[in-house]
Amino acid sequence: MRTGVLLAVLTALALAASAAAADRPPFARSYAGTVTGTLRANGRVDTWRVEGLTFALQSARFARGRWGGTYLVTGGRVAFSSSGGSCTATGSFALGHLSWDAASISFVQNLRSTGYAYQARLAKEHPVASSPECTDVSPGGGLWLLTDIGERLVPGKRLSGHRTESSHGATRTWAWNLVPR
């Protein structure tokens, strides 16, 4: 009798896991769009615009009873300006492929409420030589995008929003609009 009960329980668990795995969310193959931002601190103002920013799906998997997906940056171009006092710097650079640590979007299925949360980040330092009386600057500190994990969405839909952070007399803002492809 015990073997029959154990077999029934294992079968039920296997069916539940396969049913959940079969309900794979519609993760987009990629997201592409634009990010803008500013950093204001101590008389310095940095602005940036990331055009053609593309995140490609790296993996989507069912683990620990929930779905998750990870996207990595495969391209985009940052244009920036930095000014403060007599120091000025402008320029642009290509992002190329970046590692998960540097730039990613991570989706996590919420267990306690419906929907998904996501967090996106894009960081790549790019020190540039500015005017001769200034030292090298890294506009925006190289942090071109940071979203909040609390954002709610359905995978495969547009990711857009804005965020403002203030700390130690500095204020940094980001706005993003990423469309699924």
ABEGO torsion letter per residue (X at the ends): XAAAAAAAAAAAAAAAAAAAAAABBBBBABBBEBBBBBBBBGGBBBBBBBBGBBBBBABBBBBGGBBBBBBBBAEEBBBBBBBBEABBBBEBBBAEBBBAAABBBBBBBBAABBEBBBBBBBBBBBBBBBBAABBBBBBGGGBABBBBAABBBBBGBBBBEBBBBBBGGBBBBBBBBBBBX
